[in-house]
Amino acid sequence: MAPDTCLAAADAAPPPVADPAGPPWAPALRSACDRIMPAWPLDQAVAVNPHWRRIGAPIRQVAARLAVLGDVHVFPPRSLIRQEWEAGRIAPPDLALAVARQPRTAARAITEEHCLAQLGGTALVRAEPLLVDLLDDAVQKNRRWPWRAAIVFQISQVCAAYFDRHQAEWRAAGSPGLYGFWRESIQGDHGLGARLGLPGLMTHIRQLPPQPAQAMTWALDRLGLPAAAWPDYFESLLLSINGWAAWCAYIAWQKAPAGQSDARLGELLACRLAWEALLSVAVPEKARAAALARFQSCWLGVGQRVAEADAALVVDEIWQHALDISVQRDLARILRAPVAASTGAAAPAPDARPEVQAVFCIDTRSERMRRALESIWPAVQTCAFAGFFGLPMAYTPLGAAASRPQLPGLAYPSMVVHDVLTAPGSAHADPGLTARAAAANRRRLAGADQWLDATRWPNTTFSFVEAFGVGYVGRIARWILPSAGATRPAGRRGSSADRQARRRPLVQGLDIAQQVDLAADILHAMGLDDRLAPLVILCGHGSHSTNNAHASTLDCGACHGRPGDANARALALMLNQPPVRAGLRARGLAIPEDTVFMGALHNTTTDEITGFDLDLLPPAARARWAAMARVFAQAGDRVRRERAPSLGMAVKPDAAALLKDFRRRARDGAQTRPEWGLTRNAALVIGPRARTRGRVLDRVYLHDYDARFDPDGQVLEKLMLGPLLVTHWLSWQYHASSSDPVHYGAGNKVLHNVVDGHIGVFEGNGGDLRIGLPRQSLHDGRRWVHQPVRLTVLIDAPAASIAGVVARHTVLRQLCDNGWLWLWRYEGDALQQYAGGAWRPVPV
């Protein structure tokens, strides 16, 4: 991934610029909208730092501002910290060091005793009230629907209807704009005033202006709020319906590559602002006057409240630091300790050519598999690279009408890969076979849609159940008694095994010169441009679960929440082409004649490895794959035994029985926790495998990199602008969902209702759109399993090279200097920490 490609999406939003010809509130609207980070849909759940557009400020300042504007918690709750302290995971030396490293102020110095005393309570931070909070008195709330909840419910239901394109069989006709659709919906709801205890509300609703810009002006005129308070107030309004705000931001994000904009986030703000004004004119004059006076006073004093919150959150920042240190202490201990000879993971001789190279994703779940493989067969060299394998691609499955991105969410696709059908033993598309197979696949999918349609129409539902309900017996039985048979990768089901074996993802639209350039860059970034084994297995990964709306959160975080097998196979097929090899040879990159690339998929739920395109392997490579398949099976058994206790599974002595248990778990429709995904992720190591080989680092993303072969630092720069940012997003997705599960967590999976089949979920039948990770991905029912620590990035490269990359890129400086991650490096065998442009010894 090119650095400029990443940074086009990664740079923080620019400050708003006033338009002299626009309305006076326009800069404040842009300021508020620019701070909302997108939430991706369920079927491509890109993990994201929801605070990304605020990283230009120190983390405690952001925490203070969000606490005041939206009651949002950036730091872990004190109850979670207390759990870690009482369990001994945060030790007294960790707290002492966090206190010592906290900058002192002239006013006071925080002590360990003070931090411990504060652990039993909550931070004294007051969220600024919206007008609805001041108008809706406590007595009335107990007699009818609370107004804030009612507003969120009403807007949320309208948004669900407006954005639905896939689930509902009919959609009410109306305005193409979100505000217009909301206005028509609210004017048609004649019982709304009665439900809110405001019988005259409909009179005022009819006076709503027809256009969102007019509504903004109309509402602000009635609220009387000075312009200086608009940016903060608008941001607070969006945070009050943060889920749908994040969805509107996602739509705008998708339009950005084409230079287009989208007005719907601003229209959502207009809807929310109009509700404030509606309530202000619908309540009695006496209540309105008192509430408006207090409201205006509050929002003019936001700066003071943020300063007070900043001071109150010093303790929480110290505890966050102590939690980080507790994990860093273990990480440093593991990395400094000598590798025991009993692990069987001694590094092979430097000049020895490995029999097989297996390239995995940097995903933390790959670490266990790599460690097991190396201990079983020393002739295997494992490597790690971002799971999209350097292909900035959009992928079109066989017979599909649309493509899907298969690259990190920070970037946009610049090439396409299509599924094609080939003749046996051929890597070239057969147009006739492909067209017939695509048509058959479309018919199969259409049949499935017709079956679903018959269950959706209200006038057919009951007759359908009477006539065909028995057809669901098999499905229900498979949920109650799930099969223990081998799983097939998602998207590869529904046709014969022979046809699936010849269904291959091929790069389209790039000439040979472009493919050679791409292949050379990828091999160099992998560190494999001159050290290739006879068989190189590119192993993407994906999960397998049933009845799981958040299944894609368990797939590859570097592939837009998709399995990575299409990327691995497309690259392998491209690297095996004779013209590409000839082009690489002409550039001085000679792939050995006997080297063969192949794609594979690591099922992270069952830890099984599936190989693809086996019919294309020559005899020697096929023999190596057969040997490797046996090693994969042994390694998978080791990994399953390591994982089973954390899933509450019995570790059966028989390998086949244990594998069946994992397969049944993956197929169990009642299973809310098919696997732990990236829970407990804590660090990223960018360096040679020799630094980590034989060490247990199952909480660490590992990316292979050898600075000796990167004299100009170009690969390092790409890694710091690609995998580093991707893992930061992954880390903060888990951090935010556990630190503030109300705003950035998806709630209880058992209560989920999917919106539009893919947009997101409601918890129950209403409320805001829930974004982030479900509780079951972070909590085991008794305690939080994930520790919300800031990512520690450890790089094995010269200090000047790392600091140079940081200095050249604002986004990296912001992450390091403002406390959003920790940056370490190796100095020999010692560890150093980056702070304020300088390197100092790691204190743990």
Number of C-alpha atoms within 10 A of each C-alpha: 23 17 17 12 17 20 18 14 16 20 17 18 17 11 11 15 11 14 11 8 7 10 13 13 19 20 18 22 23 20 20 23 23 19 22 26 22 25 29 25 21 22 19 24 28 30 27 26 27 24 20 22 18 20 23 19 16 16 21 22 18 21 25 28 24 21 23 26 27 23 22 23 21 26 25 22 20 20 13 16 23 16 14 18 19 10 10 11 14 21 16 14 13 22 24 15 17 22 22 15 12 15 10 11 8 5 5 7 13 16 14 18 10 11 17 14 10 14 20 12 10 13 18 11 18 16 20 22 18 19 22 21 16 17 22 17 13 11 8 14 13 9 10 12 15 19 21 18 14 16 22 20 18 18 22 21 20 20 22 19 20 20 15 18 15 12 15 14 11 11 12 9 9 14 14 9 15 23 28 18 18 24 23 19 19 19 16 13 10 13 12 17 16 14 14 18 16 14 15 13 20 20 13 14 20 14 12 21 17 13 14 24 17 13 21 24 17 17 23 18 12 15 21 12 19 13 13 12 17 21 18 21 25 24 24 24 22 26 23 23 24 24 28 27 25 25 25 25 24 19 18 18 18 15 12 14 14 7 7 10 13 16 15 19 27 25 23 23 25 25 23 22 23 26 20 22 22 21 20 23 15 18 18 12 11 8 14 18 14 12 19 19 13 13 22 16 13 17 21 18 12 19 15 11 22 24 14 16 24 21 16 17 21 18 23 23 22 23 27 23 22 25 26 23 25 23 21 22 15 13 19 16 11 15 18 15 9 10 17 11 9 9 15 16 20 16 15 15 8 7 7 10 16 20 17 25 22 22 26 29 27 27 28 22 26 23 26 21 24 23 24 22 26 23 19 17 17 17 18 23 21 23 23 27 28 31 29 28 32 23 25 24 26 22 25 20 22 23 20 16 8 9 14 19 22 30 30 28 24 21 22 21 18 11 15 21 24 22 23 24 28 20 14 14 14 13 22 15 18 13 12 11 16 20 15 13 19 19 15 15 18 16 13 13 15 12 12 11 11 11 12 11 15 15 16 15 14 10 10 12 13 13 13 15 14 9 9 12 11 10 10 11 11 10 13 12 11 15 18 14 13 20 18 17 11 12 17 11 17 13 9 15 11 11 12 9 11 9 16 15 17 24 25 25 27 25 22 13 11 12 10 16 13 12 21 23 14 18 23 22 17 20 18 16 24 21 22 17 19 13 15 22 24 20 25 25 27 29 27 34 32 25 25 24 25 17 14 19 19 25 21 23 26 24 28 32 34 30 32 26 28 29 29 30 28 29 30 29 27 24 26 23 21 22 23 17 13 10 15 22 22 16 19 21 14 11 12 12 17 16 21 14 8 12 16 24 23 26 26 26 26 27 21 25 24 28 28 23 19 19 17 21 21 16 14 18 18 12 10 14 21 16 13 15 21 12 12 20 16 11 18 24 16 16 25 25 22 19 23 23 19 12 19 17 11 12 12 9 15 11 16 13 9 9 16 11 13 20 22 17 19 20 24 25 25 24 23 22 20 14 17 19 21 28 24 21 21 24 21 21 28 28 27 26 24 27 21 20 19 13 16 19 21 23 19 15 23 20 20 24 27 29 24 23 26 19 19 10 13 15 11 11 18 14 23 24 20 18 22 20 25 24 23 21 22 23 26 25 23 21 27 26 23 28 31 26 28 30 25 18 22 17 25 26 24 25 24 16 21 14 12 19 16 19 22 18 17 19 24 27 29 24 18 14 13 18 20 26 27 27 30 31 25 26 20 20 29 26 16 16 9 6 11 18 17 21 22 29 27 23 25 25 22 20 25 22 20 14 17 9 17 20 16 14 19 20 13 11 16 15 19 23 19 19 22 19 20 18 19 23 21 19 22 23 26 18 15 8 10 12 21 21 19 19 14 10 12 10 17 12 14 15 13 16
